Amino acid sequence: MADETTNVVTWRPMGLEDIPRISDWFWSFTDAALFDRSLPVPISVDALRETWRDSIVQKSQPGAFWFMAEDEGAPIGIAGLETVNYIQGDAVLPFFVTESFRKRGLATAMTVAMLDLAFKRLRLHRVTTFYRSDNDATARVLEKFGFAEEGRFREAWFVEGHRKDTVIAGILGTEWIATREKVIEDIAASCNLTFSPTCWKEPLG
């Protein structure tokens, strides 16, 4: 592992065999509830694997793409494109970073990789993401990229007896092209994704 200022991690496609390795993430409800509003109670590894099956098992025209970031073989973050619509040219971007790797540039670096996939390879037109209104860390990451708040589902996210707004944010391919180099420049000193041969071979920059 690199020093405190540079995280060199491996970035690769996820498989169903990875689900048991990240299942513990979904048992910390306070933490997981920042990113996922759909699992109110613990579920078994087998049940969790089934919920991910359609997103991970690739089809002839995949509707989702998921990738995992690893540090020395241990999973530290995941990001994906969900509900990919090739006709309308859009997709939804979710991501999650383990607590020990937050505020170290990883979420930003993963988002760079996913937006490049969406706009440079899949030729999509826009990407949407959703986050809880009190999740300031995610709001800051998205602001770096130029995501625009496009609306809110009022009091749609229920957690620990309280209701928060669900914020809808989106970015267009042209907006990503305009801000990409600045984003990469800002994170270059703090995080570097090393692509494995099974994924893309070119560097982020």
N, C-alpha and C positions, 0 to 999 in steps of 0.2 A: 504494500500500500504506500502511496505517496505521502508527502508531508501534509501539515495542516491546511496549507493554502491550495494544494492541487490534489484533486481526487481523480485518479485514473481508474476508470471502471470499464467493465465489459458490457456491451449492449447487444442483445440477441433476441430472436423471436421466442415467444413463450410456447410451451407445450402443456398438455394436460398433466404430464408428470411433474410439473412445477407447482401445481396447486397445493399438495401437502406441505411444500416448503414455505408457502406464504399464508397458510390457514390461520396461524396465530395472529396475523395482523387483524383479522376480523373478530377476534375475541376481546380486544380492547375497545369497548364500545365508545368511550369518550373520544378516543383518537379516531377510530374508523368512521364515527358519525360526522366528522368534518368533511368526509369525502363521499360517503355512501349513505343514502337515506332508506335503502331497501331491505336491510337485514336487522330487524328489531330484536331478534333473539339468536343465540348461537346455533349453528347447524353443523352437522358432521362433515368430515372431509369428503366423503362420498357425495353428499348433497351439494357441497360447494363445488365439487368437480362438475356435477351435472349442470349447475347454473352457468358455468363457464364454457361448457362443451360447444355450443353453437358459435361462440365468439372465437374459440381457439382452433377448432378443427377446420382446416382450410377446405373450401369448396372451389369449383371451377371459376366462380366469380365471387370472391370473398366479400362478405358484408362487414367484416371486422378484421383488424390487425392489432395484435398485442405484442409488446416487447418488454423484456426484463433487463434491469441494470443490476450488475453483480459486482461486489468488491471481494476479491480473493475467493470467489466461488459462492459467496453468500448473497442472497437477494436483498437489495436495498431500495428498489423502486420499480414501479411498473407504469407503463403509459400505453394508450391505445387509440385507435380510431374505431368508433362504433357507428352502427346504422349508416354505413357508407351507401350513398345513393349516387350511382354513376350517371343517371339521367339528369338529375337536378344539380349534381356536382357538389354535394355537401356531405359532411360527416360530423360526429360529435367526438370531442377530445376529453377523455378522463385521464387522470394520473394520480399516483400515490407514491410518497416517499417515506421511508421509515424515519422515526423520530430522530435517530442519531445522525442522519444525513441531511436533515433540513438546515436551511440557511447556509448551505455550502455550494450552491450553484447547480445541484443535481436536477431539481425540478425544471430549471431554466434550460439546461442542456437537453433533457429528455424532450421538452416541448419543441426545441429547435429541430430535433430529429423527426418528430411526428409531423410538424408543419412542412418540413422538406418532403416527407413521404406524401403528404396530402397534395401539396401544390406542385412539386417538381416531378413526381413520379406518377401519381394517380391522376394528375391534371384536374383536381377538384377546384371549385370556384370559391367555396367558403368553408370555414370550420367553426362550429359552435361549441361552447362549453357551459357548464352549470356549476355554481358553487354556493355554499351557504353564506348568507349576508354578513355573518360575523367572522368569516374565515379571511382575515386580513392578509395572511401570508400568500394565499392563492391570488387574492386581488392584486397584490404587488407584483407577482410574477406575470400575470396577464397584462398589467399596465405596461410592463417593459416591452411587451410584444406589440402593443398597439391594439389589443382587443378593445372593442367598444361595448359598453353596457347597452343592451338592446331591449331590456325589459325585466320584469320581476313577476314571479308567481308569489303573491302575497301570502305570508304565513303558511307556506307549503312544506316547510322542512321542520318536522317535529323531533325534538331531542331533549331528553331529561326534563320533561314536563313543560317545555317552552316551545313556542313556534317562531321560527325565523323565516325570512324571505328567501326564496331561491332566486339567485341572480342569473340572468341569461346574458352571456357575452359572446361576441362573434368577431371574426377577422376574415377579410377577403384576401385572396391570393395576391392581388396588387398591393395591398397594405403590408403583407408579409415581405414581399420583394423590397419594398421601400425601407423597411426597418431591419431586415435580416443582418446586414453587416454590422450595424451598430450594436445589436443584441450580442452577436458573437464576439465583438471586440470587448464588450463589458464583462463577459464571463470567461474570456480566454485564460485569465490568470488564476481562476478559482476552480474550474472543472473541465475535464477533458474526457470525452467518450471514446473509448477504443473499440472499434467495430470488429467483431469476429468474422471469419470467412463466410459464415452462413448468412451474414447480414450484408450491409453495404460496406464497400471497401474504401470509399473516399472519406477523408476527414470532414469534421463539421464545417471547417472554414473553406 
